Amino acid sequence: MVIGFIIGCEIAFWIVLAAGLVLRYPLRRPWAGAVVLAAVPVVDLVLLVACAADLRGGATAGSRHALAALYLGFSLAFGHSMVRWADVRFAHRFAGGPKPQKPTDKRAHEWRLFGLAAIAWALTCAFLGAGIWWIGDPARTAALKAGAGQVSVVLVIWFVVGPLLTSNTSGRKQSTSKTKRR
């Protein structure tokens, strides 16, 4: 049931996002589009209620519940920037808005994304911790505890392949270009 809700919520996120942007730009109904876009977090609330109901019904917390916490954490942390990303592209395509710009400073962009990932990590761990506390039975929450460790590993990997690697490559490119000028 929970996996179905995760998949359904992901699909619903994109449907609600697309509906809001279609109302806002091609149909020229900005107020209606804003109302629909404001409903995007309701999708996350549906998943949260579904997981809580499943656990309250006596289910042992499994990897599916940890995945739901991860989905919620990342959706809350990255949701606004994903809506903004799509909004800029719709505005350009349907309303004569400016062309979307690529990040000019790759290092700053990677640090910004890592910051959002750190927020997602914190939210995910908070959801997992709340589930552990709410259920109150270590035998039924082992998967949630393991999920916190797994998402922590993901954050470390993100740091290494994101800001750390980008900072090192940017530094090499700058020193190489300085050497070529001499």
C-alpha distance (Angstrom), angle and dihedral (degrees) to the residues before:
residue distance angle dihedral
M1 . . .
V2 3.82 . .
I3 3.82 94.1 .
G4 3.80 88.7 51.9
F5 3.79 89.8 52.0
I6 3.82 91.6 49.6
I7 3.80 91.3 51.9
G8 3.80 91.6 43.1
C9 3.80 92.0 49.8
E10 3.79 91.9 50.3
I11 3.79 90.5 51.3
A12 3.81 90.9 44.3
F13 3.82 90.8 50.8
W14 3.81 91.5 58.2
I15 3.81 93.5 41.9
V16 3.81 92.8 51.0
L17 3.82 90.5 44.6
A18 3.80 92.6 49.6
A19 3.81 92.2 45.3
G20 3.79 91.9 51.4
L21 3.79 92.8 48.4
V22 3.81 93.7 45.3
L23 3.81 89.3 51.9
R24 3.80 91.3 46.7
Y25 3.82 99.6 47.8
P26 3.82 119.7 14.8
L27 3.82 93.6 31.8
R28 3.83 92.3 38.8
R29 3.81 94.6 -134.7
P30 3.82 101.8 130.8
W31 3.79 96.0 167.3
A32 3.82 93.4 50.7
G33 3.80 89.4 45.1
A34 3.80 91.1 52.4
V35 3.81 91.2 50.7
V36 3.81 91.7 51.3
L37 3.82 91.8 46.0
A38 3.79 89.8 50.5
A39 3.82 87.0 59.0
V40 3.81 92.7 62.7
P41 3.85 92.5 96.5
V42 3.81 89.3 55.2
V43 3.80 86.6 73.2
D44 3.81 89.0 60.8
L45 3.79 90.6 47.7
V46 3.82 90.0 55.4
L47 3.82 90.6 54.6
L48 3.80 92.0 46.8
V49 3.81 91.9 51.4
A50 3.83 91.6 46.4
C51 3.81 92.1 52.4
A52 3.79 92.5 45.0
A53 3.80 90.9 50.3
D54 3.80 91.2 49.0
L55 3.80 92.3 50.5
R56 3.79 93.4 41.7
G57 3.79 87.8 53.5
G58 3.80 88.6 64.0
A59 3.81 101.6 -95.5
T60 3.77 116.8 153.1
A61 3.78 108.6 -117.0
G62 3.77 108.0 -107.3
S63 3.76 138.2 177.2
R64 3.81 87.6 -80.4
H65 3.81 89.7 64.7
A66 3.80 91.1 46.9
L67 3.82 88.3 50.1
A68 3.81 89.6 51.0
A69 3.82 89.8 52.5
L70 3.81 89.2 49.8
Y71 3.80 91.1 49.0
L72 3.81 91.2 49.8
G73 3.80 92.9 47.3
F74 3.79 93.8 50.2
S75 3.79 93.4 41.0
L76 3.80 91.8 53.6
A77 3.82 94.1 43.6
F78 3.81 98.5 42.8
G79 3.82 100.8 25.5
H80 3.80 97.1 90.7
S81 3.80 93.6 48.0
M82 3.82 90.6 47.2
V83 3.80 90.5 52.4
R84 3.81 90.0 47.6
W85 3.83 90.8 48.0
A86 3.82 91.5 52.6
D87 3.82 92.5 41.9
V88 3.82 92.8 56.7
R89 3.80 91.3 50.7
F90 3.82 93.6 47.1
A91 3.81 90.9 47.0
H92 3.81 90.1 52.0
R93 3.79 94.2 46.2
F94 3.80 100.6 40.8
A95 3.80 108.2 20.0
G96 3.79 105.7 35.2
G97 3.80 92.5 -106.3
P98 3.79 122.0 160.2
K99 3.78 119.3 -73.8
P100 3.82 111.9 -93.6
Q101 3.78 110.6 -99.4
K102 3.77 125.2 -136.4
P103 3.79 115.1 -130.4
T104 3.79 109.6 -86.3
D105 3.78 95.2 -158.3
K106 3.81 108.1 50.2
R107 3.80 92.8 -173.4
A108 3.83 93.6 53.3
H109 3.80 89.7 45.6
E110 3.82 92.0 52.8
W111 3.81 91.1 48.1
R112 3.81 90.3 50.2
L113 3.81 91.2 51.1
F114 3.79 90.5 46.9
G115 3.80 89.2 51.3
L116 3.81 89.1 54.9
A117 3.81 89.4 46.9
A118 3.82 89.3 52.4
I119 3.80 89.5 51.8
A120 3.82 89.0 48.6
W121 3.81 89.3 49.8
A122 3.81 91.3 51.0
L123 3.81 92.5 48.0
T124 3.80 92.0 46.5
C125 3.81 91.6 50.1
A126 3.82 89.4 47.2
F127 3.82 90.8 52.9
L128 3.80 91.1 46.4
G129 3.80 91.7 47.2
A130 3.80 91.2 47.9
G131 3.79 89.5 51.6
I132 3.80 91.5 50.0
W133 3.80 91.2 48.9
W134 3.82 94.1 43.6
I135 3.80 95.0 50.4
G136 3.80 92.0 40.3
D137 3.81 94.7 -165.6
P138 3.83 117.1 108.5
A139 3.81 90.9 -159.4
R140 3.83 90.6 59.0
T141 3.82 96.8 42.3
A142 3.81 105.1 48.0
A143 3.82 90.9 110.0
L144 3.81 91.2 54.7
K145 3.80 91.1 52.0
A146 3.81 90.1 48.4
G147 3.80 89.4 48.3
A148 3.82 90.6 59.3
G149 3.80 89.6 55.5
Q150 3.80 92.4 47.1
V151 3.80 94.6 50.1
S152 3.81 88.5 48.5
V153 3.81 89.7 56.1
V154 3.81 89.2 49.8
L155 3.82 90.2 53.0
V156 3.81 91.9 51.3
I157 3.81 91.2 49.2
W158 3.82 89.5 48.3
F159 3.81 89.6 52.9
V160 3.80 92.6 50.4
V161 3.82 97.6 46.2
G162 3.81 93.9 35.5
P163 3.79 122.0 40.8
L164 3.82 98.3 2.8
L165 3.79 96.2 50.2
T166 3.81 92.3 40.0
S167 3.80 91.6 49.9
N168 3.79 91.2 50.7
T169 3.80 94.2 47.3
S170 3.81 92.4 44.7
G171 3.79 90.2 51.9
R172 3.82 91.5 50.6
K173 3.80 92.4 48.3
Q174 3.81 91.2 50.9
S175 3.82 93.7 48.4
T176 3.83 90.7 46.1
S177 3.80 91.7 51.8
K178 3.81 90.7 48.7
T179 3.81 90.2 51.3
K180 3.82 92.1 50.0
R181 3.83 91.7 53.3
R182 3.80 92.9 57.3
